[in-house]
Amino acid sequence: MNLERIYTILNNDKKFDIYYNERPVWVQGINENEQTAKVGFVDNFEEKDVFIKDLYERNL
């Protein structure tokens, strides 16, 4: 995934299925300088900073 796609998702009311390492996540925020996103995992309360390039959508 890239920064442009993240912004498209964040600025849209539609639901998107985003994954990191086969786990569904929701994006809490982004750091453009480091190209990272703070994500929360849907299956528990864990949060993690990950590289945007490592996020993906299942249907694409």
C-alpha positions in Angstrom: 0.0 0.0 0.0 1.2 3.6 -0.5 0.6 6.9 1.2 -1.9 8.1 -1.5 -4.1 5.0 -0.9 -4.0 5.4 2.8 -5.3 9.0 2.5 -8.0 7.8 0.1 -9.2 5.2 2.7 -9.0 7.7 5.6 -11.0 10.3 3.7 -13.8 7.9 2.6 -16.9 6.9 4.5 -16.8 3.4 2.9 -15.4 0.4 4.9 -12.1 -1.0 3.7 -10.5 -4.3 4.8 -6.9 -3.5 5.6 -4.4 -6.2 6.7 -1.0 -6.5 8.2 0.6 -10.0 8.4 -2.7 -11.7 7.7 -4.4 -9.8 10.6 -7.2 -7.2 10.0 -6.3 -3.7 11.3 -7.7 -0.2 11.4 -5.5 2.8 10.8 -5.3 5.2 13.7 -2.8 7.7 12.2 0.0 8.1 9.8 3.5 9.6 10.0 4.4 10.8 6.5 8.1 11.5 7.2 8.7 7.9 8.3 6.1 6.4 6.0 4.6 4.5 8.9 1.1 4.0 10.2 -0.2 3.4 13.7 -2.6 0.5 13.5 -4.9 -1.2 15.9 -5.6 -4.9 15.4 -9.3 -5.8 15.1 -8.8 -9.1 16.9 -7.4 -7.6 20.2 -6.3 -4.3 21.7 -2.8 -4.4 20.4 -1.4 -1.4 18.6 1.7 -1.2 16.5 3.6 1.2 14.2 4.1 -0.4 10.9 5.5 0.6 7.5 2.7 1.7 5.1 4.1 -0.5 2.4 3.5 -3.5 4.6 -0.3 -2.9 4.7 -2.6 -4.4 2.1 -6.1 -4.9 1.1 -7.4 -8.4 0.7 -9.5 -7.8 -2.4 -6.9 -6.1 -4.5 
